[in-house]
Amino acid sequence: MSAATRLVRSFGSGNQKKWTMSFWMKVSRINYTDGGGGNSRQVFGQTLSNYCRFIITGSTQKIQFYESQGMDLRPSMTFNDPNAWYHVVVAVDTAQATASNRVKIYINGVQQTAFDTETYPGQNVDLHFNKSGTHDIGGSSAYGGYDYFNGLLSHVHLTDGYAYAASDFGSTDSTTGEWKINTSPSVSYGTTGYWILKDGNGLTDQSPNSNNWTLSTGTLTKTEDNPSNVFCTLNFLSTDSGVTLSSGNTESDYDGSVGHAKGTLGFSSGKFYWEVKIATAASNYPMLGIGNLDAANMQKPTGGSYPGGFAGSYGAYGNGNVYANGSNTGSQGFTWATNDIIGIAVDLDSGTKTIKWYKNGNATAIASTNITTDGPFASMDYNGGEAAVNLQYNFGNGYFGTTAVSSAGTNASNNGIFEYDVPAGYTALSTKGLNL
């Protein structure tokens, strides 16, 4: 969902005492301030007159579920991993005699028991969520129409009249110990329930109810990045102050100051390919490549400032110069300009360990060889101070910004969608790609 995207649906009367909301989310920003000056990001809610809201608070990067009648639940867990999909389940049954049983919040299969604030609704209280009226996902119809979520959402369920546990929507992988999605849960949806944002079905309800949603504002973009295969994005925790990330952290905007943006997934072996569209750039910049990451702090490079400018890094400039391990290896006659798409292919499995740069699918690539393997490495971009630099990454999600690739190239691994043909033996930089 883009920064100002909100979904809406007008509900009929549902069960306001008993219901479950289950969804997967990937948080794209921290301390995000929307156009209205607020930093709360609403995931779902009924926010007209009396309200019931589930939000992420920008100041603390925690979740809050609250109700105008006095309910306020704030689990202590912090959501600050830029590469993680989180599974959240909110199960409500206000008929329960024990207050803590009236609302249960699960995160990645674990029921939350540690709260910064813990105030439950009264017994048999009708919450304002699931009442007749307008409901929102990804933003707020009230408060000036802002409080946008600005992140990724997937497999959003509402079960009307049923209080389910997280185990009804997911399970623990017996090999990895990770919480994984159940893509076909056996749950009932009641009258107002729905199941949206499932795979490529968008706003069309996949429950038996046909309770479809509509796009009120913004842009809804499908991505290959999902709870079963997490793709690399740009890391908001390691981005310099002059860089703004958007489009689910696949787009970097430079304000004219020197700065970097780095990827979320590191790798020390394998063969990976990604693409960068030079949406806006001046003559010499940006610089694209990889950098060795400090094992003590995975978000920061080990000294230096740009890919190729320090030991264990490799980068190419828009003016044709290539840098490797802190040295300028000279011009390769490989320049790029606005609207060029640069393919980057890194091979750490061969004897020569090579990074190649492609231009608009041109197979005659320039390369740096004999890459040091102290890794892990991460994708890096850099702007040396020129204004109006905008880069749009396709790590395999199939989009440059919010625009889909014009015609997908061949990809033998079937992992990710790219504009141009993926070199033989290479795959997308994703959790599935890391395990091939």
Secondary structure, DSSP 8 states (H G I E B T S, - for coil): --TT-EEEEEE----SSEEEEEEEEEE--SS---TTS--EEEEEEE-SSS-EEEEEETTTTEEEEEETTS-EEEES-----TT--EEEEEEEETT-SSGGGTEEEEETTEE---EEEEE---TT---STTSSEEEEESS-SSTTT-----EEEEEEEEEET----GGGTEEE-TTT--EEE-SS-----TTT-EEES-TT-TTS--STT----EEEES-----S-BTTB-B--B-TTS--TTEEEETTTTEEEE-SSEEEEEBS--BSSSEEEEEEEEEE--SS--EEEEEEEETTEEEEESSSSSTTSSTTEEEEETTSEEEETTEEEEE-S----TT-EEEEEEE-SSSS-EEEEEETT-S--EEE-S---S--EEEEEEEES-S-EEEEEESSBSEETTEE-SS----TT--SB-SS---TT-B-SBHHHHT-
